[in-house]
Structures are given as C-alpha cells and as structure tokens.
Amino acid sequence: MASGGGPLKLAVPKGRVLDEAVALFERAGIGLQAVKAKSRRLVHDLAPLASDGDGPEIGLRVYVVRDADVPTYVEYGAADLGIAGSDVLGEQGRDLYEPLDLRIGRCRLAVAEPAERHVDDRAELHLRVATKFPNLTRRHLEARGIVADVIKLSGSIELAPLTGLADWIVDLVSTGETLRQHHLREVETVLEVSARVVVNRASLKLRRREIDRVLARLRGAVGPAIATSRLRG
C-alpha cells in the first residue's frame, strides 16, 4: 500500500530513457540532475518542489531501478509514481493509472526476419518467433490469425534467426541499424513505444493534489517539446 505522508516517491528507469527524462523534468522545473551523478546510489532525495501557489512544497525521493521493474514498484506502492515504457506496460499488464505520455524513449516494437529469406506465415508449418515480449507478441500474432511458437529470450534476440532458433524476432527498433548489422529486415510494427507516467491507484486517492501538481508541470514541459519537434520537421 502507498503511504500518505513524506516525500512523493518516483521510480525511474536506468539507461537512455533516464537521460531524456532528466531533460524533460528540468524543463518542468524539477531537477533530477543528481540522479545522473556517477555513483552507485539507487535512492536520491531531491530538493523540494517549490510551492506554486496551490499548496506547500513537495518533497521528492527518486528510486533508480531496471526499466522492467518500474511498474512493480509503483503497483505495490513502494513508489507513488514512475516512468515506464509502453512496451513494458503492455507486456506486464499491471493495474496502474497512466495519465501522461511523456513522448520520450520513442521507438517501436517490430517483427523482423532474415534479409535474404522472406518468411511466408501462410506456408510455414511450424513458425517460431523469439522475443523478450511474449505476451505482446502472442496478442499480435493472434490478431493476425498466425499460429506460432513464441520463444522467450532475455537478450541477443538478433541471434535467434541466425542460428535457426526462430524464423522471426519481435524486438525494439529505433534506427534499424542493429537489424542491418545482423542482416535482418523489419517486416511490420507491433507497437509504437514511448515512456509514460504511471501512478499507484492508492497514491492517486491519498496524494491526488501533490500528484496533480507534478503532472501539471510535466504536461507543460511535454507540450512545448512536441511543438518544437513539429516545427523542426
């Protein structure tokens, strides 16, 4: 259960998304720079979020965790809110409130196959698909009416078709360079991915005013970023 006192607790993912989140939060007037300091610290108490005329200062405590663990920390109330990719959320199906798409960490979950060998899913009798996202993959294949064995891997997904383990892979794609280096080509998109704010449902009731203030600042920061992106083409 989430608690109703003390600082708001925010779970953030390690890696590239954290870098983008720090910049976004900075535009929102929430300084996360300390989280990026070169240390092994996983808990950071930040300077309070100043009053904006709609309530007192808000303390903020940040937990740095694996991206796949963010929804767990938030669902069970160890964190009041967090930043999680729509790929992770779709795969796990956690009971969380998702009030805001931050438009960062953008990529896509895609099907890929060997560049020199097209896989005909209608003719293939025993299609095998390797992925870190078995639930999303199964739903996608079922929607397409494709019967296949879905093989869950933890990493190096590109190796699966090269070794004969699988015919297709379903993996995250950004520029497509990793696929090209492994002589794979993208077939279709399963899901457009971006990072979302997720909120514990009990925290939303107990600390609604504080959470709404944080969300309002983030919405203000996301809006200009989208407009700038469009202006730049």
GROMACS elastic network, one bead per residue, 0.5 to 0.9 nm:
[ bonds ]
;  ai    aj funct       b0    kb
    1    75     6  0.86700   500
    1    76     6  0.61505   500
    1    78     6  0.75686   500
    1   200     6  0.88951   500
    1   202     6  0.69551   500
    1   203     6  0.83624   500
    2    74     6  0.86827   500
    2    76     6  0.74267   500
    2    78     6  0.65650   500
    2    79     6  0.73047   500
    2    80     6  0.65537   500
    2   200     6  0.73733   500
    2   201     6  0.85881   500
    2   202     6  0.59770   500
    2   203     6  0.55684   500
    2   206     6  0.82391   500
    3     6     6  0.80732   500
    3    77     6  0.75650   500
    3    78     6  0.86755   500
    3    80     6  0.83790   500
    3   202     6  0.83763   500
    3   203     6  0.71421   500
    3   206     6  0.77450   500
    3   207     6  0.88152   500
    4     8     6  0.89326   500
    4   203     6  0.71105   500
    4   206     6  0.55674   500
    4   207     6  0.62915   500
    5     8     6  0.80845   500
    5   206     6  0.89319   500
    5   207     6  0.84021   500
    6     9     6  0.87290   500
    6    58     6  0.88646   500
    6    59     6  0.71279   500
    6    60     6  0.86734   500
    7    45     6  0.84967   500
    7    48     6  0.84906   500
    7    58     6  0.66086   500
    7    61     6  0.59679   500
    8    58     6  0.71920   500
    8    59     6  0.60088   500
    8    61     6  0.60798   500
    8    62     6  0.84322   500
    8    79     6  0.77208   500
    8    80     6  0.62534   500
    8    81     6  0.79526   500
    8   207     6  0.85333   500
    8   210     6  0.80218   500
    8   211     6  0.80883   500
    9    59     6  0.85931   500
    9    60     6  0.59812   500
    9    62     6  0.58485   500
    9    63     6  0.73922   500
    9    78     6  0.75892   500
    9    80     6  0.51380   500
    9    81     6  0.65237   500
    9    82     6  0.82008   500
   10    60     6  0.71798   500
   10    61     6  0.61490   500
   10    63     6  0.61169   500
   10    64     6  0.86390   500
   10    74     6  0.83427   500
   10    79     6  0.55246   500
   10    80     6  0.61121   500
   10    81     6  0.50372   500
   10    82     6  0.50864   500
   10    83     6  0.79602   500
   11    61     6  0.86172   500
   11    62     6  0.58116   500
   11    64     6  0.60237   500
   11    65     6  0.67808   500
   11    69     6  0.89163   500
   11    70     6  0.58682   500
   11    71     6  0.85686   500
   11    73     6  0.71201   500
   11    74     6  0.73421   500
   11    78     6  0.87438   500
   11    79     6  0.60058   500
   11    80     6  0.80308   500
   11    81     6  0.64307   500
   11    83     6  0.65127   500
   11    84     6  0.87886   500
   12    17     6  0.86458   500
   12    18     6  0.67552   500
   12    21     6  0.84879   500
   12    62     6  0.70574   500
   12    63     6  0.61764   500
   12    64     6  0.51548   500
   12    65     6  0.62321   500
   12    66     6  0.80895   500
   12    67     6  0.74259   500
   12    70     6  0.66909   500
   12    81     6  0.89438   500
   12    82     6  0.57332   500
   12    83     6  0.53328   500
   12    84     6  0.75604   500
   13    16     6  0.85840   500
   13    17     6  0.68155   500
   13    18     6  0.59352   500
   13    63     6  0.85191   500
   13    64     6  0.58434   500
   13    65     6  0.52418   500
   13    66     6  0.53266   500
   13    68     6  0.80430   500
   13    69     6  0.81617   500
   13    70     6  0.67050   500
   13    82     6  0.84348   500
   13    83     6  0.68052   500
   13    84     6  0.71798   500
   14    17     6  0.70825   500
   14    18     6  0.57265   500
   14    19     6  0.85866   500
   14    64     6  0.61978   500
   14    65     6  0.60445   500
   14    66     6  0.57687   500
   14    67     6  0.64167   500
   15    18     6  0.55695   500
   15    19     6  0.69941   500
   15    66     6  0.86114   500
   15    67     6  0.83850   500
   16    19     6  0.53276   500
   16    20     6  0.66842   500
   16    21     6  0.87387   500
   16   105     6  0.72766   500
   17    20     6  0.51542   500
   17    21     6  0.59999   500
   17    22     6  0.86190   500
   17    67     6  0.89655   500
   17    83     6  0.88066   500
   17    85     6  0.87772   500
   17   104     6  0.69202   500
   17   105     6  0.51709   500
   17   106     6  0.89119   500
   17   195     6  0.76834   500
   18    22     6  0.60926   500
   18    23     6  0.87224   500
   18    35     6  0.88064   500
   18    36     6  0.81344   500
   18    64     6  0.89757   500
   18    83     6  0.88498   500
   18   105     6  0.87643   500
   19    22     6  0.53247   500
   19    23     6  0.66700   500
   19    24     6  0.89052   500
   19    36     6  0.77392   500
   20    23     6  0.52975   500
   20    24     6  0.63036   500
   20    25     6  0.86945   500
   20   104     6  0.63736   500
   20   105     6  0.71477   500
   21    24     6  0.50038   500
   21    25     6  0.59707   500
   21    26     6  0.83492   500
   21    32     6  0.83353   500
   21    83     6  0.84128   500
   21   102     6  0.84072   500
   21   104     6  0.72497   500
   21   105     6  0.86104   500
   21   195     6  0.89967   500
   22    25     6  0.52201   500
   22    26     6  0.60451   500
   22    27     6  0.87713   500
   22    30     6  0.85379   500
   22    31     6  0.73388   500
   22    32     6  0.53741   500
   22    33     6  0.63858   500
   22    35     6  0.83132   500
   22    36     6  0.81616   500
   23    26     6  0.50598   500
   23    27     6  0.65047   500
   23    28     6  0.88226   500
   23    31     6  0.87979   500
   23    32     6  0.82849   500
   23    33     6  0.85993   500
   24    27     6  0.52275   500
   24    28     6  0.64677   500
   24    29     6  0.89237   500
   24    30     6  0.86697   500
   24   102     6  0.83147   500
   24   104     6  0.85077   500
   24   218     6  0.75812   500
   24   221     6  0.64212   500
   24   222     6  0.72351   500
   24   225     6  0.84901   500
   25    29     6  0.63204   500
   25    30     6  0.50416   500
   25    31     6  0.64189   500
   25    32     6  0.68119   500
   25   217     6  0.84428   500
   25   218     6  0.67779   500
   25   221     6  0.74959   500
   26    29     6  0.50770   500
   26    30     6  0.52177   500
   26    31     6  0.52819   500
   26    32     6  0.69887   500
   26    33     6  0.82028   500
   26   221     6  0.85774   500
   27    30     6  0.73990   500
   27    31     6  0.87651   500
   27   217     6  0.86516   500
   27   218     6  0.81533   500
   27   220     6  0.85177   500
   27   221     6  0.55299   500
   27   222     6  0.86280   500
   28    31     6  0.84308   500
   28   214     6  0.86111   500
   28   216     6  0.88517   500
   28   217     6  0.51212   500
   28   218     6  0.54327   500
   28   219     6  0.81990   500
   28   220     6  0.68188   500
   28   221     6  0.51096   500
   28   222     6  0.84578   500
   29    49     6  0.80712   500
   29   217     6  0.74468   500
   29   218     6  0.87728   500
   29   221     6  0.87737   500
   30    46     6  0.89677   500
   30    47     6  0.87625   500
   30    48     6  0.88500   500
   30    49     6  0.66972   500
   30   214     6  0.86776   500
   30   217     6  0.84600   500
   30   218     6  0.89048   500
   31    34     6  0.76490   500
   31    46     6  0.75348   500
   31    47     6  0.77996   500
   31    49     6  0.87511   500
   32    35     6  0.55621   500
   32    36     6  0.74603   500
   32    46     6  0.73985   500
   32    62     6  0.85548   500
   33    36     6  0.54935   500
   33    37     6  0.70265   500
   34    37     6  0.53211   500
   34    44     6  0.73281   500
   34    45     6  0.89071   500
   34    46     6  0.76293   500
   35    38     6  0.85827   500
   35    39     6  0.88498   500
   35    41     6  0.82749   500
   35    42     6  0.82344   500
   35    43     6  0.83055   500
   35    44     6  0.64566   500
   35    46     6  0.88212   500
   35    62     6  0.76714   500
   35    63     6  0.87559   500
   35    64     6  0.77334   500
   36    39     6  0.81440   500
   37    40     6  0.87347   500
   37    41     6  0.87306   500
   38    41     6  0.86745   500
   39    42     6  0.86125   500
   41    44     6  0.72530   500
   41    64     6  0.81866   500
   42    62     6  0.79141   500
   42    63     6  0.55935   500
   42    65     6  0.72609   500
   43    61     6  0.70239   500
   43    62     6  0.56722   500
   43    64     6  0.65937   500
   44    60     6  0.84356   500
   44    61     6  0.56643   500
   44    62     6  0.50585   500
   44    63     6  0.66218   500
   44    64     6  0.83410   500
   45    48     6  0.87034   500
   45    59     6  0.78765   500
   45    60     6  0.61572   500
   45    62     6  0.63984   500
   46    49     6  0.84510   500
   46    59     6  0.70623   500
   46    60     6  0.55373   500
   46    61     6  0.60856   500
   46    62     6  0.75347   500
   47    50     6  0.86401   500
   47    58     6  0.88285   500
   47    59     6  0.68613   500
   47    60     6  0.71853   500
   48    51     6  0.88614   500
   48    57     6  0.58479   500
   48    58     6  0.52155   500
   48    60     6  0.62187   500
   49    52     6  0.87436   500
   49    56     6  0.87624   500
   49    57     6  0.53882   500
   49    59     6  0.62057   500
   49    60     6  0.73411   500
   49   214     6  0.86839   500
   50    56     6  0.73833   500
   50    58     6  0.67579   500
   50    59     6  0.89315   500
   51    54     6  0.67310   500
   51    55     6  0.59119   500
   51    56     6  0.50577   500
   51    58     6  0.74568   500
   52    55     6  0.69231   500
   52    56     6  0.79750   500
   52    57     6  0.82634   500
   52   213     6  0.85828   500
   53    56     6  0.78375   500
   54   209     6  0.87718   500
   54   213     6  0.80767   500
   55    58     6  0.85305   500
   55   209     6  0.82212   500
   55   210     6  0.80410   500
   55   213     6  0.88643   500
   58   210     6  0.69628   500
   58   214     6  0.89319   500
   61    79     6  0.89707   500
   62    79     6  0.85892   500
   63    79     6  0.79819   500
   64    67     6  0.89460   500
   64    70     6  0.87665   500
   65    68     6  0.82791   500
   65    69     6  0.64222   500
   65    70     6  0.65335   500
   65    73     6  0.89569   500
   66    69     6  0.52888   500
   66    70     6  0.67214   500
   67    70     6  0.55760   500
   67    71     6  0.82897   500
   67    83     6  0.83321   500
   67    84     6  0.65338   500
   67    85     6  0.76996   500
   67    88     6  0.77244   500
   68    71     6  0.70047   500
   68    72     6  0.80185   500
   68    84     6  0.78193   500
   68    85     6  0.86358   500
   68    88     6  0.60952   500
   68    89     6  0.86192   500
   68    92     6  0.87050   500
   69    72     6  0.52923   500
   69    73     6  0.64598   500
   69    74     6  0.88520   500
   69    84     6  0.88647   500
   70    73     6  0.53430   500
   70    74     6  0.63746   500
   70    75     6  0.86757   500
   70    79     6  0.85846   500
   70    81     6  0.89010   500
   70    82     6  0.62953   500
   70    83     6  0.69289   500
   70    84     6  0.62122   500
   70    88     6  0.89829   500
   70   198     6  0.89565   500
   71    74     6  0.51301   500
   71    75     6  0.58828   500
   71    76     6  0.84969   500
   71    81     6  0.88664   500
   71    82     6  0.72911   500
   71    83     6  0.82640   500
   71    84     6  0.67782   500
   71    88     6  0.80721   500
   71    89     6  0.71624   500
   71    92     6  0.81879   500
   71    94     6  0.67398   500
   71    95     6  0.88208   500
   71    96     6  0.77703   500
   71   198     6  0.75119   500
   71   199     6  0.89577   500
   72    75     6  0.51887   500
   72    76     6  0.61325   500
   72    77     6  0.84534   500
   72    78     6  0.84369   500
   72    79     6  0.89523   500
   72    94     6  0.77330   500
   73    76     6  0.56047   500
   73    77     6  0.62348   500
   73    78     6  0.50668   500
   73    79     6  0.54948   500
   73    80     6  0.83911   500
   73    81     6  0.86352   500
   73    82     6  0.82270   500
   73   200     6  0.89771   500
   74    77     6  0.51333   500
   74    78     6  0.59822   500
   74    80     6  0.58165   500
   74    81     6  0.57868   500
   74    82     6  0.64412   500
   74    96     6  0.77019   500
   74   198     6  0.74139   500
   74   199     6  0.65324   500
   74   200     6  0.53367   500
   74   201     6  0.88849   500
   75    78     6  0.78272   500
   75    79     6  0.79396   500
   75    80     6  0.84519   500
   75    81     6  0.88647   500
   75    94     6  0.68858   500
   75    95     6  0.64975   500
   75    96     6  0.61971   500
   75   198     6  0.89459   500
   75   199     6  0.78366   500
   75   200     6  0.54455   500
   75   201     6  0.76880   500
   76    79     6  0.76977   500
   76   200     6  0.75840   500
   77    80     6  0.59768   500
   77    81     6  0.86019   500
   77   200     6  0.61909   500
   77   201     6  0.86378   500
   77   202     6  0.77040   500
   77   203     6  0.75610   500
   79    82     6  0.70240   500
   79   199     6  0.84142   500
   79   200     6  0.74529   500
   79   203     6  0.88199   500
   80   198     6  0.85795   500
   80   199     6  0.59304   500
   80   200     6  0.53441   500
   80   201     6  0.85082   500
   80   202     6  0.83928   500
   80   203     6  0.56297   500
   80   204     6  0.79891   500
   80   207     6  0.87383   500
   80   211     6  0.85858   500
   81   197     6  0.69279   500
   81   198     6  0.54568   500
   81   200     6  0.60160   500
   81   203     6  0.81389   500
   81   211     6  0.83160   500
   82   196     6  0.81745   500
   82   197     6  0.56907   500
   82   198     6  0.52513   500
   82   199     6  0.65442   500
   82   200     6  0.86938   500
   83   102     6  0.87055   500
   83   195     6  0.63163   500
   83   196     6  0.56076   500
   83   198     6  0.61726   500
   84    87     6  0.83137   500
   84    88     6  0.67166   500
   84    89     6  0.68882   500
   84   194     6  0.83644   500
   84   195     6  0.52977   500
   84   196     6  0.54155   500
   84   197     6  0.65466   500
   84   198     6  0.69066   500
   85    88     6  0.53371   500
   85    89     6  0.63521   500
   85    90     6  0.85943   500
   85   105     6  0.74154   500
   85   106     6  0.87009   500
   85   193     6  0.66106   500
   85   194     6  0.54899   500
   85   196     6  0.59349   500
   85   197     6  0.87635   500
   86    90     6  0.58446   500
   86    91     6  0.83596   500
   86   101     6  0.89480   500
   86   191     6  0.85616   500
   86   192     6  0.81352   500
   86   193     6  0.54369   500
   86   194     6  0.57117   500
   86   195     6  0.60072   500
   86   196     6  0.65696   500
   87    90     6  0.51862   500
   87    91     6  0.60944   500
   87    92     6  0.86078   500
   87   108     6  0.85393   500
   87   109     6  0.74232   500
   87   133     6  0.80808   500
   87   136     6  0.81197   500
   87   172     6  0.87076   500
   87   191     6  0.74912   500
   87   192     6  0.82730   500
   87   193     6  0.59467   500
   87   194     6  0.78125   500
   87   195     6  0.86534   500
   88    91     6  0.51365   500
   88    92     6  0.60836   500
   88    93     6  0.83304   500
   88   133     6  0.82734   500
   89    92     6  0.53058   500
   89    93     6  0.56950   500
   89    94     6  0.66483   500
   89    96     6  0.89644   500
   89   196     6  0.89471   500
   90    93     6  0.54710   500
   90    94     6  0.82782   500
   90   135     6  0.81102   500
   90   136     6  0.66433   500
   91    94     6  0.87468   500
   91   133     6  0.61296   500
   91   134     6  0.74888   500
   91   135     6  0.55185   500
   91   136     6  0.55035   500
   91   137     6  0.88153   500
   92   135     6  0.78825   500
   92   136     6  0.89878   500
   93    96     6  0.85680   500
   95   200     6  0.82456   500
   95   201     6  0.79822   500
   96   198     6  0.61708   500
   96   199     6  0.59187   500
   96   200     6  0.57769   500
   96   201     6  0.62545   500
   97   197     6  0.83793   500
   97   198     6  0.55605   500
   97   199     6  0.50719   500
   97   200     6  0.65419   500
   97   201     6  0.62756   500
   97   204     6  0.83646   500
   98   101     6  0.79170   500
   98   196     6  0.66957   500
   98   197     6  0.58772   500
   98   199     6  0.64310   500
   99   196     6  0.77511   500
   99   197     6  0.63473   500
   99   198     6  0.67440   500
   99   199     6  0.77069   500
   99   215     6  0.81276   500
  100   103     6  0.89528   500
  100   195     6  0.88485   500
  100   196     6  0.56852   500
  100   197     6  0.53400   500
  100   198     6  0.77027   500
  100   215     6  0.76722   500
  100   218     6  0.84829   500
  100   219     6  0.75105   500
  101   104     6  0.81592   500
  101   194     6  0.70625   500
  101   195     6  0.62455   500
  101   197     6  0.65107   500
  101   219     6  0.88784   500
  101   222     6  0.84596   500
  102   105     6  0.85494   500
  102   194     6  0.71959   500
  102   195     6  0.56878   500
  102   196     6  0.54467   500
  102   197     6  0.69736   500
  102   218     6  0.78615   500
  102   219     6  0.79889   500
  102   221     6  0.89531   500
  102   222     6  0.61407   500
  103   106     6  0.65701   500
  103   193     6  0.89203   500
  103   194     6  0.56186   500
  103   195     6  0.62697   500
  103   196     6  0.76721   500
  103   222     6  0.71791   500
  103   225     6  0.86284   500
  103   226     6  0.78508   500
  104   107     6  0.89820   500
  104   193     6  0.89994   500
  104   194     6  0.56519   500
  104   195     6  0.55529   500
  104   196     6  0.83295   500
  105   193     6  0.74526   500
  105   194     6  0.51931   500
  105   195     6  0.56431   500
  106   174     6  0.75888   500
  106   192     6  0.75998   500
  106   193     6  0.54285   500
  106   195     6  0.71578   500
  107   172     6  0.67452   500
  107   173     6  0.58550   500
  107   175     6  0.82225   500
  107   191     6  0.88500   500
  107   192     6  0.63617   500
  107   193     6  0.51764   500
  107   194     6  0.66757   500
  108   171     6  0.81986   500
  108   172     6  0.55518   500
  108   173     6  0.53398   500
  108   174     6  0.65133   500
  108   189     6  0.66854   500
  108   190     6  0.73838   500
  108   191     6  0.56746   500
  108   193     6  0.50358   500
  108   194     6  0.82678   500
  109   170     6  0.66322   500
  109   171     6  0.53978   500
  109   173     6  0.61034   500
  109   174     6  0.88754   500
  109   188     6  0.88737   500
  109   189     6  0.60254   500
  109   190     6  0.53322   500
  109   191     6  0.50393   500
  109   192     6  0.64080   500
  109   193     6  0.68565   500
  110   169     6  0.80650   500
  110   170     6  0.53549   500
  110   171     6  0.56279   500
  110   172     6  0.62350   500
  110   173     6  0.65184   500
  110   186     6  0.67144   500
  110   187     6  0.72166   500
  110   188     6  0.56986   500
  110   190     6  0.51396   500
  110   191     6  0.70068   500
  110   192     6  0.87402   500
  111   129     6  0.89266   500
  111   137     6  0.89033   500
  111   168     6  0.65982   500
  111   169     6  0.56630   500
  111   171     6  0.67673   500
  111   172     6  0.89544   500
  111   185     6  0.85951   500
  111   186     6  0.59668   500
  111   187     6  0.53565   500
  111   188     6  0.53739   500
  111   189     6  0.63027   500
  111   190     6  0.68926   500
  112   115     6  0.85947   500
  112   158     6  0.89006   500
  112   167     6  0.88627   500
  112   168     6  0.56666   500
  112   169     6  0.53598   500
  112   170     6  0.63553   500
  112   171     6  0.78470   500
  112   179     6  0.78956   500
  112   184     6  0.62710   500
  112   185     6  0.53458   500
  112   187     6  0.51427   500
  112   188     6  0.73508   500
  113   116     6  0.85785   500
  113   117     6  0.73164   500
  113   118     6  0.69034   500
  113   119     6  0.70575   500
  113   161     6  0.71771   500
  113   167     6  0.65362   500
  113   169     6  0.65596   500
  113   183     6  0.86450   500
  113   184     6  0.53942   500
  113   185     6  0.55885   500
  113   186     6  0.66608   500
  113   187     6  0.68720   500
  114   117     6  0.53188   500
  114   118     6  0.69281   500
  114   119     6  0.83161   500
  114   161     6  0.67350   500
  114   162     6  0.76426   500
  114   167     6  0.78804   500
  114   168     6  0.77874   500
  114   182     6  0.83735   500
  114   183     6  0.60846   500
  114   185     6  0.61742   500
  114   186     6  0.89317   500
  115   118     6  0.71374   500
  115   180     6  0.84074   500
  115   182     6  0.89603   500
  115   183     6  0.54868   500
  115   185     6  0.50268   500
  115   186     6  0.85014   500
  116   183     6  0.78006   500
  116   184     6  0.80680   500
  116   185     6  0.87649   500
  119   122     6  0.88167   500
  119   123     6  0.84322   500
  119   124     6  0.73626   500
  119   127     6  0.87483   500
  119   167     6  0.69567   500
  119   168     6  0.77620   500
  120   123     6  0.54385   500
  120   124     6  0.59754   500
  121   124     6  0.52151   500
  121   125     6  0.81516   500
  121   127     6  0.70426   500
  121   146     6  0.69307   500
  121   147     6  0.85601   500
  121   148     6  0.89474   500
  122   125     6  0.79901   500
  122   146     6  0.78489   500
  124   127     6  0.57677   500
  125   147     6  0.89009   500
  125   148     6  0.87971   500
  126   147     6  0.81551   500
  126   148     6  0.65488   500
  126   149     6  0.75179   500
  127   146     6  0.86905   500
  127   147     6  0.72659   500
  127   149     6  0.63359   500
  127   150     6  0.87029   500
  127   166     6  0.75692   500
  127   167     6  0.63370   500
  127   168     6  0.79997   500
  128   148     6  0.54957   500
  128   150     6  0.59702   500
  128   151     6  0.70800   500
  128   165     6  0.75953   500
  128   167     6  0.54061   500
  128   168     6  0.65741   500
  128   169     6  0.85105   500
  129   134     6  0.89888   500
  129   137     6  0.83071   500
  129   148     6  0.68847   500
  129   149     6  0.62077   500
  129   151     6  0.59051   500
  129   152     6  0.85220   500
  129   160     6  0.86411   500
  129   161     6  0.88194   500
  129   165     6  0.84631   500
  129   166     6  0.52650   500
  129   167     6  0.59767   500
  129   169     6  0.52747   500
  129   170     6  0.71075   500
  130   133     6  0.86657   500
  130   134     6  0.81215   500
  130   149     6  0.85114   500
  130   150     6  0.59260   500
  130   152     6  0.58739   500
  130   153     6  0.65259   500
  130   157     6  0.66980   500
  130   158     6  0.88454   500
  130   160     6  0.65707   500
  130   161     6  0.83005   500
  130   165     6  0.77623   500
  130   166     6  0.58165   500
  130   167     6  0.79725   500
  130   168     6  0.64844   500
  130   170     6  0.64487   500
  130   171     6  0.85895   500
  131   134     6  0.61068   500
  131   137     6  0.75413   500
  131   150     6  0.73896   500
  131   151     6  0.63517   500
  131   152     6  0.52632   500
  131   153     6  0.56445   500
  131   154     6  0.78595   500
  131   155     6  0.84106   500
  131   157     6  0.63073   500
  131   168     6  0.87973   500
  131   169     6  0.57210   500
  131   170     6  0.50468   500
  131   171     6  0.60925   500
  132   137     6  0.89680   500
  132   151     6  0.84176   500
  132   152     6  0.55205   500
  132   153     6  0.52489   500
  132   154     6  0.56733   500
  132   155     6  0.71405   500
  132   157     6  0.76314   500
  132   170     6  0.76278   500
  132   171     6  0.70140   500
  133   136     6  0.56365   500
  133   137     6  0.60377   500
  133   138     6  0.86486   500
  133   152     6  0.71389   500
  133   153     6  0.85151   500
  133   170     6  0.73986   500
  133   171     6  0.76314   500
  134   138     6  0.59764   500
  134   139     6  0.85602   500
  134   150     6  0.63249   500
  134   151     6  0.72403   500
  134   152     6  0.60111   500
  134   153     6  0.89276   500
  134   170     6  0.87486   500
  135   138     6  0.52425   500
  135   139     6  0.62778   500
  135   140     6  0.86280   500
  136   139     6  0.52507   500
  136   140     6  0.61956   500
  136   141     6  0.86886   500
  136   190     6  0.80120   500
  136   191     6  0.86497   500
  137   140     6  0.51285   500
  137   141     6  0.61605   500
  137   142     6  0.85347   500
  137   150     6  0.75038   500
  137   170     6  0.68742   500
  137   190     6  0.77347   500
  138   141     6  0.51395   500
  138   142     6  0.59831   500
  138   143     6  0.84787   500
  138   147     6  0.89908   500
  138   148     6  0.83214   500
  138   149     6  0.88602   500
  138   150     6  0.70112   500
  139   142     6  0.51507   500
  139   143     6  0.61146   500
  139   144     6  0.86734   500
  140   143     6  0.51858   500
  140   144     6  0.64195   500
  140   145     6  0.87401   500
  140   146     6  0.86794   500
  140   190     6  0.65714   500
  141   144     6  0.50697   500
  141   145     6  0.61592   500
  141   146     6  0.50655   500
  141   147     6  0.69875   500
  141   148     6  0.76241   500
  142   146     6  0.57279   500
  142   147     6  0.70656   500
  142   148     6  0.89963   500
  143   146     6  0.76741   500
  144   147     6  0.89640   500
  149   166     6  0.89854   500
  150   166     6  0.88449   500
  151   165     6  0.87437   500
  151   166     6  0.79255   500
  153   156     6  0.78624   500
  153   157     6  0.67247   500
  153   160     6  0.89996   500
  154   157     6  0.76831   500
  155   158     6  0.85160   500
  156   159     6  0.57388   500
  156   160     6  0.77381   500
  157   160     6  0.57190   500
  157   161     6  0.84113   500
  157   169     6  0.67348   500
  157   170     6  0.80577   500
  157   171     6  0.71265   500
  158   161     6  0.67366   500
  158   162     6  0.73166   500
  158   169     6  0.70976   500
  158   171     6  0.84083   500
  158   178     6  0.82640   500
  158   179     6  0.71822   500
  158   182     6  0.66524   500
  158   184     6  0.78564   500
  159   162     6  0.52059   500
  159   163     6  0.62799   500
  159   164     6  0.87040   500
  159   165     6  0.82779   500
  159   182     6  0.78973   500
  160   163     6  0.55146   500
  160   164     6  0.62824   500
  160   166     6  0.53364   500
  160   167     6  0.78392   500
  160   168     6  0.80809   500
  160   169     6  0.72934   500
  161   164     6  0.50385   500
  161   165     6  0.57875   500
  161   167     6  0.54536   500
  161   168     6  0.64912   500
  161   169     6  0.73067   500
  161   184     6  0.86720   500
  162   165     6  0.76329   500
  162   166     6  0.82252   500
  162   167     6  0.89349   500
  162   182     6  0.81146   500
  162   183     6  0.87797   500
  163   166     6  0.78229   500
  164   167     6  0.70880   500
  166   169     6  0.70251   500
  170   190     6  0.81041   500
  172   193     6  0.85438   500
  173   176     6  0.56521   500
  173   177     6  0.85037   500
  173   178     6  0.80572   500
  173   179     6  0.80146   500
  173   186     6  0.87351   500
  174   177     6  0.79999   500
  174   178     6  0.88360   500
  175   178     6  0.78879   500
  175   179     6  0.89062   500
  176   179     6  0.53279   500
  176   180     6  0.63976   500
  176   181     6  0.88424   500
  176   185     6  0.82536   500
  176   186     6  0.78763   500
  177   180     6  0.50627   500
  177   181     6  0.61962   500
  177   182     6  0.87623   500
  178   181     6  0.51526   500
  178   182     6  0.64896   500
  178   183     6  0.87704   500
  178   184     6  0.84718   500
  179   182     6  0.52658   500
  179   183     6  0.62208   500
  179   185     6  0.62425   500
  179   186     6  0.76601   500
  180   184     6  0.55541   500
  180   185     6  0.67254   500
  181   184     6  0.75755   500
  182   185     6  0.89474   500
  186   189     6  0.80472   500
  189   192     6  0.73352   500
  197   215     6  0.85368   500
  199   202     6  0.86301   500
  199   203     6  0.71488   500
  199   204     6  0.67224   500
  199   211     6  0.85327   500
  200   203     6  0.52207   500
  200   204     6  0.62498   500
  201   204     6  0.50670   500
  201   205     6  0.67486   500
  201   206     6  0.89184   500
  202   205     6  0.53187   500
  202   206     6  0.62392   500
  202   207     6  0.83719   500
  203   207     6  0.53752   500
  203   208     6  0.69913   500
  203   211     6  0.83246   500
  204   207     6  0.55623   500
  204   209     6  0.84843   500
  204   211     6  0.70574   500
  204   212     6  0.87356   500
  205   208     6  0.54402   500
  205   209     6  0.89473   500
  206   209     6  0.85688   500
  207   210     6  0.55894   500
  207   211     6  0.62055   500
  207   212     6  0.85527   500
  208   211     6  0.52030   500
  208   212     6  0.59153   500
  208   213     6  0.85812   500
  209   212     6  0.51770   500
  209   213     6  0.63343   500
  209   214     6  0.89004   500
  210   213     6  0.52020   500
  210   214     6  0.65007   500
  210   215     6  0.87456   500
  211   214     6  0.51767   500
  211   215     6  0.61388   500
  211   216     6  0.85468   500
  212   216     6  0.59819   500
  212   217     6  0.86778   500
  213   216     6  0.51146   500
  213   217     6  0.64694   500
  213   218     6  0.87995   500
  214   217     6  0.53174   500
  214   218     6  0.63739   500
  214   219     6  0.87367   500
  215   218     6  0.50198   500
  215   219     6  0.60316   500
  215   220     6  0.85531   500
  216   219     6  0.51492   500
  216   220     6  0.63138   500
  216   221     6  0.88005   500
  217   220     6  0.51630   500
  217   221     6  0.64275   500
  217   222     6  0.88166   500
  218   221     6  0.50027   500
  218   222     6  0.60961   500
  218   223     6  0.86227   500
  219   222     6  0.51027   500
  219   223     6  0.61557   500
  220   223     6  0.55017   500
  220   224     6  0.70138   500
  221   224     6  0.59496   500
  221   225     6  0.65727   500
  222   225     6  0.51777   500
  222   226     6  0.63143   500
  222   227     6  0.88205   500
  223   226     6  0.52955   500
  223   227     6  0.63953   500
  223   228     6  0.87452   500
  224   227     6  0.50142   500
  224   228     6  0.60444   500
  224   229     6  0.85016   500
  225   228     6  0.51557   500
  225   229     6  0.61632   500
  225   230     6  0.87211   500
  226   229     6  0.50763   500
  226   230     6  0.63096   500
  226   231     6  0.86967   500
  227   230     6  0.51864   500
  227   231     6  0.62277   500
  227   232     6  0.87224   500
  228   231     6  0.50851   500
  228   232     6  0.62627   500
  228   233     6  0.87733   500
  229   232     6  0.52601   500
  229   233     6  0.65011   500
  230   233     6  0.51121   500
